[in-house]
Amino acid sequence: MRRMPLTEGLTAVAVIGAGAMGAGIAQVAAQAGHEVHLVDAAEGAAATARDTLGKTLDRLVGKGKLTAEESAGILDRIIIGPAADGALKELPPVGLAIEAVVENLGVKHEIFATLDEHQDESTVLATNTSSLDVGAIAGGLGTPERVIGLHFFNPPPLMKLVEVVRTTQSSGEILDDAMELMRRWGKTPVLCTSTPGFIVNRVARPFYGEAQRMLEAEVADAATLDLALREHGGFRMGPFELTDLIGQDVNFAVGNSVWHQTDRDPRYEPVNLHRHLVEQGRLGRKTGRGWFTYDDSGQAVDADPDPARVAELVGGPIETDPVARTIAMLVNEGVDLVRRGEASAEDVDTAMKLGTNYPKGPHEWLAEIGAATIVGQLEALDAAFPGGRYRASSALQEQI
Ligand SMILES: NC(=O)c1ccc[n+]([C@@H]2O[C@H](COP(=O)([O-])OP(=O)(O)OC[C@H]3O[C@@H](n4cnc5c(N)ncnc54)[C@H](O)[C@@H]3O)[C@@H](O)[C@H]2O)c1
């Protein structure tokens, strides 16, 4: 297959799906100067996305962050495709197509099969999937080497991180080009395999899981655990307030998906308390109630942390120290991902700091705390809660 590098002469980009992510990705590509063909199966969805972007750009012009000409140029470059069946077949030739439709393997697979058939062999086909195996999306295509993941974070115009995902068949040259293209779009790309959850959604699991287990064991209430992680861990938000913002259903689905995709590895086993919260429809801010209850102004009315309890717990036994326990598990996840060859240590740290706003990357914490201490903490946790969840990565064991 002969192809032009993505970074040379890429003019047209297609974005399939004009929801929260597709609309944002279209904006990023249009701001980078590309002609963007935006299509969505729902009648009017792509046009609505463009109208909404127009209002956002007007505000940026009002604030002096963009000129009126720049704003008009960005909007002019976004071309709305028809919503009808067969719209994908009618797309003009593009150098890069980014799919951001509903998280459903069958739907995505069909889109990739159509693109594979109707776009030139040189067109790079990317998916923004959060949880599906990119290799499975590429499965059965005539040219799977041109399929990669481009996992943007929400909202794409503001979030710098993009996880560039390689399958076992992705072309190295295309991956290099995609990394460079993302830099030119103003993003910070990291490279990883199509491992469940990629980097961020995999390594972050214990941030939620450890706190939930401590809540279940009645070590402290949710607001107190949040306070400990904010004040002593340097996290911008605690796991309970953060998941109330993200949506408990969304957070639960990600964790559950990683658990199933890892053959139910106890490291990712969902916590019953969390499952019940979701089953009760307590999805967080969007339903007025999650871990906390919110009034009409969006204030949590029952988040009443106990600073004295935080002082008792932090620095105490690892089983009830929310900060040390969470960080030990984040380090374990990060180094294990690298050990399995899924990503580099540098990319893991970059991803966690940019994708989740953590104050440090797992390897930075490791350097600070030391492998011997972390392994000791994990062994104590494993003794207290046997079953494999707290098994230390061989990568840590080898450092002591
Ligand atoms: N929302 C996030 O925070 C986030 C972050 C990263 C990645 N993702 C991933 O991005 C993708 C899109 O997520 P979203 O939050 O934008 O979803 P969304 O529900 O906001 O938008 C999905 C859009 O796809 C359209 N669509 C569905 N089937 C289609 C088809 N066959 N052809 C064309 N359009 C179709 C829908 O009409 C809808 O407008 C998912 O794979 C999701 O996992 C989401």
The ligand as an ORCA input file, in Angstrom:
! r2SCAN-3c Opt
* xyz 0 1
  N     -17.914     10.831     26.571
  C     -16.652     10.636     26.939
  O     -16.185     11.139     27.982
  C     -15.737      9.823     26.066
  C     -14.348      9.992     26.206
  C     -13.493      9.288     25.356
  C     -14.029      8.419     24.410
  N     -15.379      8.254     24.326
  C     -15.882      7.345     23.271
  O     -16.286      8.136     22.160
  C     -17.388      7.517     21.500
  C     -18.554      8.486     21.432
  O     -18.895      8.874     22.737
  P     -19.804     10.173     23.014
  O     -19.734     10.415     24.478
  O     -19.461     11.264     22.057
  O     -21.242      9.576     22.642
  P     -22.571     10.376     22.277
  O     -23.684      9.479     22.653
  O     -22.533     11.775     22.802
  O     -22.512     10.477     20.669
  C     -22.558      9.368     19.818
  C     -23.106      9.841     18.479
  O     -22.971      8.780     17.524
  C     -24.109      8.800     16.693
  N     -24.242      7.495     16.058
  C     -24.666      6.331     16.616
  N     -24.600      5.354     15.681
  C     -24.105      5.896     14.550
  C     -23.801      5.396     13.251
  N     -24.004      4.126     12.961
  N     -23.294      6.244     12.329
  C     -23.093      7.552     12.634
  N     -23.375      8.092     13.837
  C     -23.875      7.277     14.779
  C     -25.255      9.152     17.629
  O     -26.356      9.666     16.893
  C     -24.601     10.200     18.534
  O     -24.771     11.507     18.042
  C     -17.661      6.222     22.256
  O     -16.951      5.180     21.640
  C     -17.082      6.511     23.637
  O     -16.684      5.329     24.299
  C     -16.245      8.954     25.106
*
